[in-house]
Amino acid sequence: MPLYEYECRSCKKVIEALIRSVDETVACEACGTPEMQKLMSVPSSPSVKAKSLPMASSGGDCGAPRCCGGGCSM
């Protein structure tokens, strides 16, 4: 079930709504109007430590399971 952001066209309040079906409508929590505009949202992604990627290595053992001790040229 995707979580979407909507902005009310009347009062400009931004809300998040969990949409369970295509037929579901969203109304503003503040003024009650159904005139909502879906906003573009940035998807979340897990954070990554700099040393967890082989290409972020400073030349030594990067910690990757198949690391040969530096150079990660592939």
PDB file of N, H, CA, C and O in Angstrom:
ATOM      1  N   MET A   1       0.839  -1.175   0.000  1.00  0.00           N
ATOM      2  CA  MET A   1       0.000   0.000   0.000  1.00  0.00           C
ATOM      3  C   MET A   1       0.884   1.238   0.000  1.00  0.00           C
ATOM      4  O   MET A   1       1.589   1.503   0.974  1.00  0.00           O
ATOM      5  N   PRO A   2       0.849   1.978  -1.066  1.00  0.00           N
ATOM      6  CA  PRO A   2       1.716   3.161  -1.166  1.00  0.00           C
ATOM      7  C   PRO A   2       1.227   4.334  -0.324  1.00  0.00           C
ATOM      8  O   PRO A   2       0.027   4.522  -0.123  1.00  0.00           O
ATOM      9  N   LEU A   3       2.171   5.104   0.155  1.00  0.00           N
ATOM     10  H   LEU A   3       3.146   4.952  -0.008  1.00  0.00           H
ATOM     11  CA  LEU A   3       1.917   6.318   0.918  1.00  0.00           C
ATOM     12  C   LEU A   3       2.179   7.496  -0.011  1.00  0.00           C
ATOM     13  O   LEU A   3       3.275   7.634  -0.553  1.00  0.00           O
ATOM     14  N   TYR A   4       1.173   8.344  -0.194  1.00  0.00           N
ATOM     15  H   TYR A   4       0.282   8.232   0.246  1.00  0.00           H
ATOM     16  CA  TYR A   4       1.288   9.481  -1.105  1.00  0.00           C
ATOM     17  C   TYR A   4       1.158  10.790  -0.335  1.00  0.00           C
ATOM     18  O   TYR A   4       0.559  10.838   0.740  1.00  0.00           O
ATOM     19  N   GLU A   5       1.735  11.863  -0.911  1.00  0.00           N
ATOM     20  H   GLU A   5       2.221  11.824  -1.784  1.00  0.00           H
ATOM     21  CA  GLU A   5       1.579  13.205  -0.363  1.00  0.00           C
ATOM     22  C   GLU A   5       0.618  13.971  -1.256  1.00  0.00           C
ATOM     23  O   GLU A   5       0.702  13.901  -2.482  1.00  0.00           O
ATOM     24  N   TYR A   6      -0.300  14.705  -0.629  1.00  0.00           N
ATOM     25  H   TYR A   6      -0.368  14.762   0.367  1.00  0.00           H
ATOM     26  CA  TYR A   6      -1.271  15.507  -1.345  1.00  0.00           C
ATOM     27  C   TYR A   6      -1.258  16.924  -0.783  1.00  0.00           C
ATOM     28  O   TYR A   6      -0.976  17.136   0.396  1.00  0.00           O
ATOM     29  N   GLU A   7      -1.570  17.902  -1.657  1.00  0.00           N
ATOM     30  H   GLU A   7      -1.799  17.730  -2.615  1.00  0.00           H
ATOM     31  CA  GLU A   7      -1.722  19.283  -1.221  1.00  0.00           C
ATOM     32  C   GLU A   7      -3.148  19.720  -1.525  1.00  0.00           C
ATOM     33  O   GLU A   7      -3.648  19.499  -2.628  1.00  0.00           O
ATOM     34  N   CYS A   8      -3.803  20.342  -0.546  1.00  0.00           N
ATOM     35  H   CYS A   8      -3.397  20.522   0.350  1.00  0.00           H
ATOM     36  CA  CYS A   8      -5.164  20.821  -0.715  1.00  0.00           C
ATOM     37  C   CYS A   8      -5.138  22.047  -1.630  1.00  0.00           C
ATOM     38  O   CYS A   8      -4.346  22.967  -1.422  1.00  0.00           O
ATOM     39  N   ARG A   9      -5.996  22.054  -2.630  1.00  0.00           N
ATOM     40  H   ARG A   9      -6.639  21.306  -2.800  1.00  0.00           H
ATOM     41  CA  ARG A   9      -6.041  23.188  -3.561  1.00  0.00           C
ATOM     42  C   ARG A   9      -6.704  24.405  -2.934  1.00  0.00           C
ATOM     43  O   ARG A   9      -6.532  25.520  -3.427  1.00  0.00           O
ATOM     44  N   SER A  10      -7.466  24.210  -1.846  1.00  0.00           N
ATOM     45  H   SER A  10      -7.605  23.305  -1.446  1.00  0.00           H
ATOM     46  CA  SER A  10      -8.137  25.331  -1.189  1.00  0.00           C
ATOM     47  C   SER A  10      -7.264  25.983  -0.123  1.00  0.00           C
ATOM     48  O   SER A  10      -6.983  27.179  -0.196  1.00  0.00           O
ATOM     49  N   CYS A  11      -6.830  25.190   0.881  1.00  0.00           N
ATOM     50  H   CYS A  11      -7.059  24.218   0.940  1.00  0.00           H
ATOM     51  CA  CYS A  11      -6.093  25.777   2.018  1.00  0.00           C
ATOM     52  C   CYS A  11      -4.584  25.528   1.970  1.00  0.00           C
ATOM     53  O   CYS A  11      -3.853  26.022   2.828  1.00  0.00           O
ATOM     54  N   LYS A  12      -4.108  24.768   0.978  1.00  0.00           N
ATOM     55  H   LYS A  12      -4.702  24.367   0.281  1.00  0.00           H
ATOM     56  CA  LYS A  12      -2.675  24.507   0.751  1.00  0.00           C
ATOM     57  C   LYS A  12      -2.029  23.612   1.811  1.00  0.00           C
ATOM     58  O   LYS A  12      -0.802  23.519   1.862  1.00  0.00           O
ATOM     59  N   LYS A  13      -2.829  22.950   2.661  1.00  0.00           N
ATOM     60  H   LYS A  13      -3.826  23.026   2.620  1.00  0.00           H
ATOM     61  CA  LYS A  13      -2.275  22.026   3.653  1.00  0.00           C
ATOM     62  C   LYS A  13      -1.754  20.780   2.938  1.00  0.00           C
ATOM     63  O   LYS A  13      -2.401  20.276   2.021  1.00  0.00           O
ATOM     64  N   VAL A  14      -0.589  20.283   3.352  1.00  0.00           N
ATOM     65  H   VAL A  14      -0.063  20.693   4.097  1.00  0.00           H
ATOM     66  CA  VAL A  14       0.003  19.081   2.780  1.00  0.00           C
ATOM     67  C   VAL A  14      -0.241  17.926   3.752  1.00  0.00           C
ATOM     68  O   VAL A  14       0.030  18.037   4.948  1.00  0.00           O
ATOM     69  N   ILE A  15      -0.756  16.816   3.217  1.00  0.00           N
ATOM     70  H   ILE A  15      -0.976  16.725   2.246  1.00  0.00           H
ATOM     71  CA  ILE A  15      -1.020  15.641   4.043  1.00  0.00           C
ATOM     72  C   ILE A  15      -0.419  14.404   3.382  1.00  0.00           C
ATOM     73  O   ILE A  15      -0.110  14.410   2.191  1.00  0.00           O
ATOM     74  N   GLU A  16      -0.258  13.351   4.166  1.00  0.00           N
ATOM     75  H   GLU A  16      -0.509  13.346   5.134  1.00  0.00           H
ATOM     76  CA  GLU A  16       0.146  12.047   3.638  1.00  0.00           C
ATOM     77  C   GLU A  16      -1.063  11.129   3.747  1.00  0.00           C
ATOM     78  O   GLU A  16      -1.786  11.161   4.743  1.00  0.00           O
ATOM     79  N   ALA A  17      -1.283  10.306   2.717  1.00  0.00           N
ATOM     80  H   ALA A  17      -0.696  10.279   1.907  1.00  0.00           H
ATOM     81  CA  ALA A  17      -2.419   9.388   2.731  1.00  0.00           C
ATOM     82  C   ALA A  17      -1.971   8.013   2.265  1.00  0.00           C
ATOM     83  O   ALA A  17      -1.247   7.879   1.278  1.00  0.00           O
ATOM     84  N   LEU A  18      -2.412   7.000   2.988  1.00  0.00           N
ATOM     85  H   LEU A  18      -3.000   7.109   3.789  1.00  0.00           H
ATOM     86  CA  LEU A  18      -2.146   5.618   2.629  1.00  0.00           C
ATOM     87  C   LEU A  18      -3.288   5.163   1.723  1.00  0.00           C
ATOM     88  O   LEU A  18      -4.431   5.061   2.169  1.00  0.00           O
ATOM     89  N   ILE A  19      -2.986   4.891   0.466  1.00  0.00           N
ATOM     90  H   ILE A  19      -2.058   4.973   0.104  1.00  0.00           H
ATOM     91  CA  ILE A  19      -4.009   4.542  -0.516  1.00  0.00           C
ATOM     92  C   ILE A  19      -4.086   3.028  -0.644  1.00  0.00           C
ATOM     93  O   ILE A  19      -3.105   2.375  -1.001  1.00  0.00           O
ATOM     94  N   ARG A  20      -5.265   2.472  -0.348  1.00  0.00           N
ATOM     95  H   ARG A  20      -6.062   3.002  -0.058  1.00  0.00           H
ATOM     96  CA  ARG A  20      -5.456   1.024  -0.372  1.00  0.00           C
ATOM     97  C   ARG A  20      -6.010   0.512  -1.687  1.00  0.00           C
ATOM     98  O   ARG A  20      -5.808  -0.655  -2.024  1.00  0.00           O
ATOM     99  N   SER A  21      -6.712   1.365  -2.449  1.00  0.00           N
ATOM    100  H   SER A  21      -6.876   2.313  -2.176  1.00  0.00           H
ATOM    101  CA  SER A  21      -7.256   0.934  -3.734  1.00  0.00           C
ATOM    102  C   SER A  21      -7.284   2.118  -4.699  1.00  0.00           C
ATOM    103  O   SER A  21      -7.148   3.271  -4.289  1.00  0.00           O
ATOM    104  N   VAL A  22      -7.460   1.823  -5.967  1.00  0.00           N
ATOM    105  H   VAL A  22      -7.570   0.886  -6.300  1.00  0.00           H
ATOM    106  CA  VAL A  22      -7.456   2.870  -6.992  1.00  0.00           C
ATOM    107  C   VAL A  22      -8.697   3.755  -6.888  1.00  0.00           C
ATOM    108  O   VAL A  22      -8.672   4.912  -7.308  1.00  0.00           O
ATOM    109  N   ASP A  23      -9.753   3.230  -6.342  1.00  0.00           N
ATOM    110  H   ASP A  23      -9.774   2.290  -6.001  1.00  0.00           H
ATOM    111  CA  ASP A  23     -11.011   3.971  -6.238  1.00  0.00           C
ATOM    112  C   ASP A  23     -11.080   4.877  -5.007  1.00  0.00           C
ATOM    113  O   ASP A  23     -12.016   5.665  -4.872  1.00  0.00           O
ATOM    114  N   GLU A  24     -10.108   4.772  -4.121  1.00  0.00           N
ATOM    115  H   GLU A  24      -9.348   4.132  -4.231  1.00  0.00           H
ATOM    116  CA  GLU A  24     -10.134   5.560  -2.880  1.00  0.00           C
ATOM    117  C   GLU A  24      -9.866   7.031  -3.165  1.00  0.00           C
ATOM    118  O   GLU A  24      -8.967   7.366  -3.936  1.00  0.00           O
ATOM    119  N   THR A  25     -10.649   7.909  -2.541  1.00  0.00           N
ATOM    120  H   THR A  25     -11.379   7.637  -1.914  1.00  0.00           H
ATOM    121  CA  THR A  25     -10.457   9.353  -2.694  1.00  0.00           C
ATOM    122  C   THR A  25      -9.891   9.928  -1.407  1.00  0.00           C
ATOM    123  O   THR A  25     -10.033   9.341  -0.334  1.00  0.00           O
ATOM    124  N   VAL A  26      -9.251  11.076  -1.524  1.00  0.00           N
ATOM    125  H   VAL A  26      -9.135  11.554  -2.395  1.00  0.00           H
ATOM    126  CA  VAL A  26      -8.616  11.734  -0.380  1.00  0.00           C
ATOM    127  C   VAL A  26      -9.268  13.092  -0.185  1.00  0.00           C
ATOM    128  O   VAL A  26      -9.479  13.833  -1.145  1.00  0.00           O
ATOM    129  N   ALA A  27      -9.585  13.414   1.063  1.00  0.00           N
ATOM    130  H   ALA A  27      -9.414  12.812   1.843  1.00  0.00           H
ATOM    131  CA  ALA A  27     -10.125  14.725   1.404  1.00  0.00           C
ATOM    132  C   ALA A  27      -9.161  15.411   2.366  1.00  0.00           C
ATOM    133  O   ALA A  27      -8.441  14.749   3.114  1.00  0.00           O
ATOM    134  N   CYS A  28      -9.153  16.729   2.339  1.00  0.00           N
ATOM    135  H   CYS A  28      -9.738  17.266   1.731  1.00  0.00           H
ATOM    136  CA  CYS A  28      -8.275  17.519   3.207  1.00  0.00           C
ATOM    137  C   CYS A  28      -8.671  17.340   4.662  1.00  0.00           C
ATOM    138  O   CYS A  28      -9.852  17.400   5.001  1.00  0.00           O
ATOM    139  N   GLU A  29      -7.684  17.119   5.521  1.00  0.00           N
ATOM    140  H   GLU A  29      -6.724  17.070   5.245  1.00  0.00           H
ATOM    141  CA  GLU A  29      -7.922  16.964   6.956  1.00  0.00           C
ATOM    142  C   GLU A  29      -8.326  18.280   7.606  1.00  0.00           C
ATOM    143  O   GLU A  29      -9.022  18.283   8.622  1.00  0.00           O
ATOM    144  N   ALA A  30      -7.892  19.410   7.023  1.00  0.00           N
ATOM    145  H   ALA A  30      -7.327  19.408   6.197  1.00  0.00           H
ATOM    146  CA  ALA A  30      -8.147  20.717   7.625  1.00  0.00           C
ATOM    147  C   ALA A  30      -9.498  21.301   7.218  1.00  0.00           C
ATOM    148  O   ALA A  30     -10.273  21.724   8.076  1.00  0.00           O
ATOM    149  N   CYS A  31      -9.788  21.328   5.906  1.00  0.00           N
ATOM    150  H   CYS A  31      -9.159  20.985   5.209  1.00  0.00           H
ATOM    151  CA  CYS A  31     -11.015  21.990   5.454  1.00  0.00           C
ATOM    152  C   CYS A  31     -12.054  21.030   4.870  1.00  0.00           C
ATOM    153  O   CYS A  31     -13.189  21.435   4.622  1.00  0.00           O
ATOM    154  N   GLY A  32     -11.682  19.766   4.647  1.00  0.00           N
ATOM    155  H   GLY A  32     -10.760  19.438   4.849  1.00  0.00           H
ATOM    156  CA  GLY A  32     -12.641  18.769   4.187  1.00  0.00           C
ATOM    157  C   GLY A  32     -12.880  18.696   2.691  1.00  0.00           C
ATOM    158  O   GLY A  32     -13.619  17.823   2.235  1.00  0.00           O
ATOM    159  N   THR A  33     -12.286  19.574   1.923  1.00  0.00           N
ATOM    160  H   THR A  33     -11.686  20.284   2.294  1.00  0.00           H
ATOM    161  CA  THR A  33     -12.506  19.554   0.481  1.00  0.00           C
ATOM    162  C   THR A  33     -11.844  18.335  -0.159  1.00  0.00           C
ATOM    163  O   THR A  33     -10.764  17.924   0.266  1.00  0.00           O
ATOM    164  N   PRO A  34     -12.482  17.753  -1.180  1.00  0.00           N
ATOM    165  CA  PRO A  34     -11.871  16.623  -1.883  1.00  0.00           C
ATOM    166  C   PRO A  34     -10.935  17.069  -3.018  1.00  0.00           C
ATOM    167  O   PRO A  34     -10.407  16.232  -3.750  1.00  0.00           O
ATOM    168  N   GLU A  35     -10.733  18.371  -3.161  1.00  0.00           N
ATOM    169  H   GLU A  35     -11.161  19.051  -2.567  1.00  0.00           H
ATOM    170  CA  GLU A  35      -9.892  18.888  -4.238  1.00  0.00           C
ATOM    171  C   GLU A  35      -8.420  18.849  -3.808  1.00  0.00           C
ATOM    172  O   GLU A  35      -7.857  19.837  -3.337  1.00  0.00           O
ATOM    173  N   MET A  36      -7.825  17.671  -3.989  1.00  0.00           N
ATOM    174  H   MET A  36      -8.282  16.868  -4.371  1.00  0.00           H
ATOM    175  CA  MET A  36      -6.442  17.448  -3.576  1.00  0.00           C
ATOM    176  C   MET A  36      -5.574  17.204  -4.802  1.00  0.00           C
ATOM    177  O   MET A  36      -6.018  16.595  -5.776  1.00  0.00           O
ATOM    178  N   GLN A  37      -4.341  17.680  -4.748  1.00  0.00           N
ATOM    179  H   GLN A  37      -3.980  18.174  -3.957  1.00  0.00           H
ATOM    180  CA  GLN A  37      -3.377  17.476  -5.823  1.00  0.00           C
ATOM    181  C   GLN A  37      -2.270  16.572  -5.305  1.00  0.00           C
ATOM    182  O   GLN A  37      -1.663  16.848  -4.270  1.00  0.00           O
ATOM    183  N   LYS A  38      -2.008  15.478  -6.038  1.00  0.00           N
ATOM    184  H   LYS A  38      -2.500  15.254  -6.878  1.00  0.00           H
ATOM    185  CA  LYS A  38      -0.944  14.561  -5.638  1.00  0.00           C
ATOM    186  C   LYS A  38       0.403  15.229  -5.907  1.00  0.00           C
ATOM    187  O   LYS A  38       0.622  15.791  -6.980  1.00  0.00           O
ATOM    188  N   LEU A  39       1.299  15.164  -4.928  1.00  0.00           N
ATOM    189  H   LEU A  39       1.121  14.708  -4.057  1.00  0.00           H
ATOM    190  CA  LEU A  39       2.626  15.770  -5.047  1.00  0.00           C
ATOM    191  C   LEU A  39       3.654  14.715  -5.428  1.00  0.00           C
ATOM    192  O   LEU A  39       3.469  13.527  -5.163  1.00  0.00           O
ATOM    193  N   MET A  40       4.721  15.153  -6.041  1.00  0.00           N
ATOM    194  H   MET A  40       4.871  16.118  -6.256  1.00  0.00           H
ATOM    195  CA  MET A  40       5.848  14.271  -6.337  1.00  0.00           C
ATOM    196  C   MET A  40       6.633  14.090  -5.049  1.00  0.00           C
ATOM    197  O   MET A  40       6.998  15.067  -4.396  1.00  0.00           O
ATOM    198  N   SER A  41       6.889  12.856  -4.690  1.00  0.00           N
ATOM    199  H   SER A  41       6.593  12.063  -5.221  1.00  0.00           H
ATOM    200  CA  SER A  41       7.625  12.555  -3.462  1.00  0.00           C
ATOM    201  C   SER A  41       8.969  11.938  -3.799  1.00  0.00           C
ATOM    202  O   SER A  41       9.121  11.268  -4.820  1.00  0.00           O
ATOM    203  N   VAL A  42       9.925  12.166  -2.946  1.00  0.00           N
ATOM    204  H   VAL A  42       9.802  12.710  -2.116  1.00  0.00           H
ATOM    205  CA  VAL A  42      11.238  11.559  -3.095  1.00  0.00           C
ATOM    206  C   VAL A  42      11.223  10.232  -2.354  1.00  0.00           C
ATOM    207  O   VAL A  42      10.914  10.201  -1.163  1.00  0.00           O
ATOM    208  N   PRO A  43      11.546   9.143  -3.025  1.00  0.00           N
ATOM    209  CA  PRO A  43      11.545   7.856  -2.328  1.00  0.00           C
ATOM    210  C   PRO A  43      12.669   7.795  -1.300  1.00  0.00           C
ATOM    211  O   PRO A  43      13.739   8.370  -1.494  1.00  0.00           O
ATOM    212  N   SER A  44      12.410   7.100  -0.224  1.00  0.00           N
ATOM    213  H   SER A  44      11.540   6.632  -0.067  1.00  0.00           H
ATOM    214  CA  SER A  44      13.447   6.954   0.790  1.00  0.00           C
ATOM    215  C   SER A  44      14.376   5.817   0.406  1.00  0.00           C
ATOM    216  O   SER A  44      13.977   4.884  -0.290  1.00  0.00           O
ATOM    217  N   SER A  45      15.594   5.899   0.857  1.00  0.00           N
ATOM    218  H   SER A  45      15.919   6.657   1.422  1.00  0.00           H
ATOM    219  CA  SER A  45      16.560   4.836   0.594  1.00  0.00           C
ATOM    220  C   SER A  45      17.379   4.605   1.855  1.00  0.00           C
ATOM    221  O   SER A  45      17.572   5.527   2.648  1.00  0.00           O
ATOM    222  N   PRO A  46      17.853   3.398   2.043  1.00  0.00           N
ATOM    223  CA  PRO A  46      18.654   3.137   3.233  1.00  0.00           C
ATOM    224  C   PRO A  46      19.978   3.891   3.171  1.00  0.00           C
ATOM    225  O   PRO A  46      20.548   4.076   2.096  1.00  0.00           O
ATOM    226  N   SER A  47      20.456   4.318   4.323  1.00  0.00           N
ATOM    227  H   SER A  47      19.993   4.167   5.196  1.00  0.00           H
ATOM    228  CA  SER A  47      21.743   5.005   4.334  1.00  0.00           C
ATOM    229  C   SER A  47      22.866   3.980   4.207  1.00  0.00           C
ATOM    230  O   SER A  47      22.741   2.844   4.666  1.00  0.00           O
ATOM    231  N   VAL A  48      23.954   4.394   3.583  1.00  0.00           N
ATOM    232  H   VAL A  48      24.055   5.316   3.211  1.00  0.00           H
ATOM    233  CA  VAL A  48      25.086   3.507   3.337  1.00  0.00           C
ATOM    234  C   VAL A  48      26.326   4.133   3.939  1.00  0.00           C
ATOM    235  O   VAL A  48      26.590   5.318   3.735  1.00  0.00           O
ATOM    236  N   LYS A  49      27.089   3.344   4.681  1.00  0.00           N
ATOM    237  H   LYS A  49      26.875   2.381   4.847  1.00  0.00           H
ATOM    238  CA  LYS A  49      28.359   3.825   5.225  1.00  0.00           C
ATOM    239  C   LYS A  49      29.370   3.932   4.088  1.00  0.00           C
ATOM    240  O   LYS A  49      29.358   3.110   3.172  1.00  0.00           O
ATOM    241  N   ALA A  50      30.225   4.914   4.138  1.00  0.00           N
ATOM    242  H   ALA A  50      30.234   5.582   4.882  1.00  0.00           H
ATOM    243  CA  ALA A  50      31.213   5.130   3.081  1.00  0.00           C
ATOM    244  C   ALA A  50      32.132   3.928   2.907  1.00  0.00           C
ATOM    245  O   ALA A  50      32.484   3.591   1.777  1.00  0.00           O
ATOM    246  N   LYS A  51      32.525   3.278   3.986  1.00  0.00           N
ATOM    247  H   LYS A  51      32.238   3.552   4.904  1.00  0.00           H
ATOM    248  CA  LYS A  51      33.453   2.154   3.898  1.00  0.00           C
ATOM    249  C   LYS A  51      32.773   0.854   3.496  1.00  0.00           C
ATOM    250  O   LYS A  51      33.463  -0.144   3.288  1.00  0.00           O
ATOM    251  N   SER A  52      31.432   0.821   3.376  1.00  0.00           N
ATOM    252  H   SER A  52      30.871   1.631   3.545  1.00  0.00           H
ATOM    253  CA  SER A  52      30.750  -0.415   3.026  1.00  0.00           C
ATOM    254  C   SER A  52      30.798  -0.695   1.527  1.00  0.00           C
ATOM    255  O   SER A  52      30.462  -1.798   1.097  1.00  0.00           O
ATOM    256  N   LEU A  53      31.207   0.275   0.735  1.00  0.00           N
ATOM    257  H   LEU A  53      31.480   1.172   1.084  1.00  0.00           H
ATOM    258  CA  LEU A  53      31.305   0.074  -0.708  1.00  0.00           C
ATOM    259  C   LEU A  53      32.762  -0.114  -1.109  1.00  0.00           C
ATOM    260  O   LEU A  53      33.614   0.664  -0.680  1.00  0.00           O
ATOM    261  N   PRO A  54      33.075  -1.128  -1.925  1.00  0.00           N
ATOM    262  CA  PRO A  54      34.460  -1.340  -2.348  1.00  0.00           C
ATOM    263  C   PRO A  54      35.063  -0.129  -3.048  1.00  0.00           C
ATOM    264  O   PRO A  54      36.254   0.136  -2.886  1.00  0.00           O
ATOM    265  N   MET A  55      34.269   0.616  -3.826  1.00  0.00           N
ATOM    266  H   MET A  55      33.301   0.400  -3.957  1.00  0.00           H
ATOM    267  CA  MET A  55      34.820   1.755  -4.554  1.00  0.00           C
ATOM    268  C   MET A  55      35.146   2.923  -3.624  1.00  0.00           C
ATOM    269  O   MET A  55      35.815   3.869  -4.039  1.00  0.00           O
ATOM    270  N   ALA A  56      34.683   2.871  -2.364  1.00  0.00           N
ATOM    271  H   ALA A  56      34.140   2.102  -2.027  1.00  0.00           H
ATOM    272  CA  ALA A  56      34.981   3.931  -1.411  1.00  0.00           C
ATOM    273  C   ALA A  56      36.260   3.641  -0.627  1.00  0.00           C
ATOM    274  O   ALA A  56      36.603   4.374   0.301  1.00  0.00           O
ATOM    275  N   SER A  57      36.951   2.591  -0.996  1.00  0.00           N
ATOM    276  H   SER A  57      36.672   1.996  -1.750  1.00  0.00           H
ATOM    277  CA  SER A  57      38.152   2.202  -0.282  1.00  0.00           C
ATOM    278  C   SER A  57      39.287   3.185  -0.536  1.00  0.00           C
ATOM    279  O   SER A  57      39.378   3.784  -1.608  1.00  0.00           O
ATOM    280  N   SER A  58      40.140   3.339   0.451  1.00  0.00           N
ATOM    281  H   SER A  58      40.066   2.852   1.321  1.00  0.00           H
ATOM    282  CA  SER A  58      41.293   4.230   0.302  1.00  0.00           C
ATOM    283  C   SER A  58      42.538   3.462  -0.133  1.00  0.00           C
ATOM    284  O   SER A  58      43.658   3.941   0.051  1.00  0.00           O
ATOM    285  N   GLY A  59      42.350   2.270  -0.710  1.00  0.00           N
ATOM    286  H   GLY A  59      41.441   1.881  -0.859  1.00  0.00           H
ATOM    287  CA  GLY A  59      43.484   1.518  -1.203  1.00  0.00           C
ATOM    288  C   GLY A  59      43.785   0.271  -0.403  1.00  0.00           C
ATOM    289  O   GLY A  59      44.447  -0.634  -0.911  1.00  0.00           O
ATOM    290  N   GLY A  60      43.316   0.191   0.846  1.00  0.00           N
ATOM    291  H   GLY A  60      42.778   0.926   1.259  1.00  0.00           H
ATOM    292  CA  GLY A  60      43.545  -0.984   1.673  1.00  0.00           C
ATOM    293  C   GLY A  60      42.436  -2.001   1.483  1.00  0.00           C
ATOM    294  O   GLY A  60      41.688  -1.961   0.506  1.00  0.00           O
ATOM    295  N   ASP A  61      42.350  -2.903   2.431  1.00  0.00           N
ATOM    296  H   ASP A  61      42.957  -2.935   3.224  1.00  0.00           H
ATOM    297  CA  ASP A  61      41.298  -3.910   2.402  1.00  0.00           C
ATOM    298  C   ASP A  61      39.953  -3.210   2.585  1.00  0.00           C
ATOM    299  O   ASP A  61      39.725  -2.565   3.609  1.00  0.00           O
ATOM    300  N   CYS A  62      39.069  -3.331   1.609  1.00  0.00           N
ATOM    301  H   CYS A  62      39.254  -3.855   0.777  1.00  0.00           H
ATOM    302  CA  CYS A  62      37.794  -2.625   1.662  1.00  0.00           C
ATOM    303  C   CYS A  62      36.744  -3.358   2.480  1.00  0.00           C
ATOM    304  O   CYS A  62      35.701  -2.780   2.786  1.00  0.00           O
ATOM    305  N   GLY A  63      36.983  -4.610   2.844  1.00  0.00           N
ATOM    306  H   GLY A  63      37.830  -5.080   2.596  1.00  0.00           H
ATOM    307  CA  GLY A  63      36.040  -5.330   3.666  1.00  0.00           C
ATOM    308  C   GLY A  63      35.017  -6.130   2.875  1.00  0.00           C
ATOM    309  O   GLY A  63      34.216  -6.850   3.471  1.00  0.00           O
ATOM    310  N   ALA A  64      35.022  -6.025   1.572  1.00  0.00           N
ATOM    311  H   ALA A  64      35.673  -5.440   1.089  1.00  0.00           H
ATOM    312  CA  ALA A  64      34.114  -6.814   0.741  1.00  0.00           C
ATOM    313  C   ALA A  64      34.536  -8.274   0.819  1.00  0.00           C
ATOM    314  O   ALA A  64      35.726  -8.555   0.963  1.00  0.00           O
ATOM    315  N   PRO A  65      33.587  -9.219   0.729  1.00  0.00           N
ATOM    316  CA  PRO A  65      33.920 -10.631   0.867  1.00  0.00           C
ATOM    317  C   PRO A  65      35.010 -11.127  -0.082  1.00  0.00           C
ATOM    318  O   PRO A  65      35.791 -12.002   0.292  1.00  0.00           O
ATOM    319  N   ARG A  66      35.079 -10.588  -1.300  1.00  0.00           N
ATOM    320  H   ARG A  66      34.445  -9.877  -1.604  1.00  0.00           H
ATOM    321  CA  ARG A  66      36.077 -11.074  -2.272  1.00  0.00           C
ATOM    322  C   ARG A  66      37.228 -10.085  -2.452  1.00  0.00           C
ATOM    323  O   ARG A  66      37.907 -10.130  -3.479  1.00  0.00           O
ATOM    324  N   CYS A  67      37.465  -9.211  -1.507  1.00  0.00           N
ATOM    325  H   CYS A  67      36.914  -9.174  -0.674  1.00  0.00           H
ATOM    326  CA  CYS A  67      38.506  -8.192  -1.661  1.00  0.00           C
ATOM    327  C   CYS A  67      39.907  -8.821  -1.615  1.00  0.00           C
ATOM    328  O   CYS A  67      40.167  -9.716  -0.811  1.00  0.00           O
ATOM    329  N   CYS A  68      40.801  -8.343  -2.485  1.00  0.00           N
ATOM    330  H   CYS A  68      40.590  -7.616  -3.139  1.00  0.00           H
ATOM    331  CA  CYS A  68      42.153  -8.882  -2.529  1.00  0.00           C
ATOM    332  C   CYS A  68      43.158  -7.930  -1.864  1.00  0.00           C
ATOM    333  O   CYS A  68      44.367  -8.148  -1.945  1.00  0.00           O
ATOM    334  N   GLY A  69      42.659  -6.885  -1.212  1.00  0.00           N
ATOM    335  H   GLY A  69      41.677  -6.708  -1.147  1.00  0.00           H
ATOM    336  CA  GLY A  69      43.561  -6.026  -0.472  1.00  0.00           C
ATOM    337  C   GLY A  69      43.865  -4.696  -1.124  1.00  0.00           C
ATOM    338  O   GLY A  69      44.884  -4.082  -0.808  1.00  0.00           O
ATOM    339  N   GLY A  70      43.029  -4.237  -2.012  1.00  0.00           N
ATOM    340  H   GLY A  70      42.201  -4.736  -2.269  1.00  0.00           H
ATOM    341  CA  GLY A  70      43.219  -2.892  -2.552  1.00  0.00           C
ATOM    342  C   GLY A  70      43.106  -2.830  -4.059  1.00  0.00           C
ATOM    343  O   GLY A  70      43.160  -3.849  -4.748  1.00  0.00           O
ATOM    344  N   GLY A  71      42.954  -1.656  -4.543  1.00  0.00           N
ATOM    345  H   GLY A  71      42.910  -0.828  -3.983  1.00  0.00           H
ATOM    346  CA  GLY A  71      42.918  -1.415  -5.976  1.00  0.00           C
ATOM    347  C   GLY A  71      41.560  -1.515  -6.611  1.00  0.00           C
ATOM    348  O   GLY A  71      41.374  -0.932  -7.679  1.00  0.00           O
ATOM    349  N   CYS A  72      40.623  -2.184  -6.061  1.00  0.00           N
ATOM    350  H   CYS A  72      40.775  -2.658  -5.193  1.00  0.00           H
ATOM    351  CA  CYS A  72      39.247  -2.344  -6.567  1.00  0.00           C
ATOM    352  C   CYS A  72      39.057  -1.711  -7.954  1.00  0.00           C
ATOM    353  O   CYS A  72      38.345  -0.717  -8.096  1.00  0.00           O
ATOM    354  N   SER A  73      39.684  -2.282  -8.944  1.00  0.00           N
ATOM    355  H   SER A  73      40.262  -3.089  -8.828  1.00  0.00           H
ATOM    356  CA  SER A  73      39.646  -1.697 -10.280  1.00  0.00           C
ATOM    357  C   SER A  73      38.505  -2.208 -11.135  1.00  0.00           C
ATOM    358  O   SER A  73      38.346  -1.762 -12.271  1.00  0.00           O
ATOM    359  N   MET A  74      37.719  -3.117 -10.631  1.00  0.00           N
ATOM    360  H   MET A  74      37.848  -3.479  -9.708  1.00  0.00           H
ATOM    361  CA  MET A  74      36.618  -3.655 -11.451  1.00  0.00           C
ATOM    362  C   MET A  74      35.362  -2.902 -11.258  1.00  0.00           C
ATOM    363  O   MET A  74      34.346  -3.228 -11.874  1.00  0.00           O
TER     364      MET A  74
END
